[in-house]
Amino acid sequence: MKNNVFKSPISSKSVVDRIIDEITSAIIDGSIKPGDKIPTEMELCESFQVGRNSVREAIKILEAFGVVYIKRSEGTFVSSSFNKRMLDSMLYGLILQNESSYDIVELRKVFDIGVWYAAMEKMDDAKMENIRESLGEMEKTIKETADMDRVLEADLAFHRTITECTENPLLVNMYEYITKLTIPSRKKATQRIFDTGNREIFITLHEEIVNMFAEKDMSKILETVKKHYIFWKDEK
């Protein structure tokens, strides 16, 4: 790999962050490919016109995020497979922003709409059966217990099954992270459903999702998503 893929020199402000941005940008635009060895520490110092400490710190952060890995006596290489640590920084950043439940709901809505389109395009009899079985497990749990943790887990499993129908590992991993963000407000919403005696409505809304997939009717996705969120309001 050529050393001149990076812009040089680099600003003295937020040096480490800028080094990280340059390296990740090079990976994104294809200048550096998965499995490639990145320039040595000294070569990076020369390209960016920065000190060794800044380069070392940037590489440590990229390694912690799973973007690169270090082979002793060989060098630093770009990871060639997905590592869940790559999304950890995004998750922590969203948590620290302390956004309102409304913003989180909007994030999940946008995600669900895209996932449902992708899942419907690949829907077949086997996937449809998996979704129906997941719905059945959720209905059974709702009718048998008032334990919010169990109910929420059944609900999460239902939506995870739909996401898995996309056959897209990136979407499945993104689902897990969005789920972590939404659990607190979803738990409150589920509790409110039970407290107000709306268990049957909750089940019906999930049945409508299943029917939509069974019919393969993409025109109903937006309407179904909107209805599905009627109990999930801003808790702040």
Backbone hydrogen bonds, N-H to C=O, Kabsch-Sander energy under -0.5 kcal/mol:
donor,donor_aa,acceptor,acceptor_aa,energy
5,V,2,K,-0.7
6,F,3,N,-0.9
10,I,48,F,-2.1
15,V,12,S,-0.7
18,R,14,S,-2.4
19,I,15,V,-2.2
20,I,16,V,-2.4
21,D,17,D,-2.4
22,E,18,R,-2.3
23,I,19,I,-2.4
24,T,20,I,-2.8
25,S,21,D,-2.4
26,A,22,E,-1.9
27,I,23,I,-1.7
28,I,24,T,-2.6
29,D,25,S,-2.6
30,G,27,I,-0.7
31,S,26,A,-1.2
32,I,26,A,-2.0
35,G,78,V,-2.0
36,D,33,K,-2.7
38,I,76,T,-2.6
44,L,40,T,-2.5
45,C,41,E,-2.2
46,E,42,M,-2.1
47,S,43,E,-2.5
48,F,44,L,-2.8
49,Q,45,C,-1.4
50,V,45,C,-1.4
55,V,51,G,-1.5
56,R,52,R,-2.8
57,E,53,N,-2.3
58,A,54,S,-2.2
59,I,55,V,-2.4
60,K,56,R,-2.3
61,I,57,E,-2.1
62,L,58,A,-2.3
63,E,59,I,-2.4
64,A,60,K,-2.3
65,F,61,I,-1.8
66,G,63,E,-1.2
67,V,62,L,-2.3
68,V,62,L,-1.0
69,Y,77,F,-2.5
71,K,75,G,-3.0
72,R,70,I,-0.6
74,E,71,K,-2.1
75,G,71,K,-2.6
77,F,69,Y,-3.0
78,V,36,D,-2.7
79,S,67,V,-2.7
86,M,83,N,-2.6
87,L,84,K,-1.5
88,D,84,K,-0.5
88,D,85,R,-0.7
89,S,85,R,-0.7
91,L,87,L,-2.2
92,Y,88,D,-2.8
93,G,89,S,-2.1
94,L,90,M,-2.2
95,I,91,L,-2.2
96,L,92,Y,-2.6
97,Q,93,G,-1.3
98,N,94,L,-0.6
98,N,95,I,-1.2
99,E,94,L,-0.7
104,I,100,S,-1.7
105,V,101,S,-2.9
106,E,102,Y,-2.3
107,L,103,D,-2.0
108,R,104,I,-2.4
109,K,105,V,-2.5
110,V,106,E,-2.3
111,F,107,L,-2.1
112,D,108,R,-3.2
113,I,109,K,-2.6
114,G,110,V,-1.8
115,V,111,F,-2.7
116,W,112,D,-3.1
117,Y,113,I,-1.8
118,A,114,G,-2.2
119,A,115,V,-3.0
120,M,116,W,-2.4
121,E,117,Y,-1.7
122,K,118,A,-0.8
122,K,119,A,-0.6
123,M,120,M,-1.0
128,M,124,D,-2.5
129,E,125,D,-2.1
130,N,126,A,-1.8
131,I,127,K,-2.1
132,R,128,M,-2.2
133,E,129,E,-2.4
134,S,130,N,-2.1
135,L,131,I,-2.3
136,G,132,R,-2.4
137,E,133,E,-2.2
138,M,134,S,-2.0
139,E,135,L,-2.8
140,K,136,G,-2.2
141,T,137,E,-2.2
142,I,138,M,-2.6
143,K,139,E,-2.1
144,E,140,K,-1.5
145,T,141,T,-1.8
148,M,146,A,-0.8
151,V,147,D,-2.2
152,L,148,M,-2.8
153,E,149,D,-2.2
154,A,150,R,-2.0
155,D,151,V,-2.2
156,L,152,L,-2.8
157,A,153,E,-2.3
158,F,154,A,-1.8
159,H,155,D,-2.0
160,R,156,L,-2.4
161,T,157,A,-2.1
162,I,158,F,-1.5
163,T,159,H,-2.1
164,E,160,R,-2.5
165,C,161,T,-0.9
165,C,162,I,-0.8
166,T,163,T,-1.7
167,E,164,E,-1.5
172,V,168,N,-2.0
173,N,169,P,-2.3
174,M,170,L,-2.4
175,Y,171,L,-2.3
176,E,172,V,-1.7
177,Y,173,N,-1.5
178,I,174,M,-2.6
179,T,175,Y,-2.5
180,K,176,E,-1.6
181,L,177,Y,-1.5
182,T,178,I,-1.8
183,I,179,T,-1.6
186,R,182,T,-2.5
187,K,183,I,-2.6
188,K,184,P,-1.6
189,A,185,S,-2.2
190,T,186,R,-2.6
191,Q,187,K,-2.2
192,R,188,K,-2.1
193,I,189,A,-1.9
194,F,190,T,-2.0
195,D,191,Q,-2.6
196,T,192,R,-1.9
197,G,194,F,-1.2
198,N,193,I,-2.8
202,F,198,N,-2.1
203,I,199,R,-2.3
204,T,200,E,-2.7
205,L,201,I,-2.4
206,H,202,F,-1.3
207,E,203,I,-2.2
208,E,204,T,-2.1
209,I,205,L,-1.1
210,V,206,H,-1.9
211,N,207,E,-2.6
212,M,208,E,-2.1
213,F,209,I,-2.0
214,A,210,V,-2.5
215,E,211,N,-2.2
216,K,212,M,-0.8
217,D,212,M,-1.8
218,M,216,K,-0.9
220,K,217,D,-1.5
221,I,218,M,-1.5
224,T,220,K,-2.7
225,V,221,I,-2.6
226,K,222,L,-2.2
227,K,223,E,-2.2
228,H,224,T,-2.0
229,Y,225,V,-0.8
229,Y,226,K,-0.8
230,I,227,K,-1.5
232,W,229,Y,-0.8
233,K,231,F,-1.3
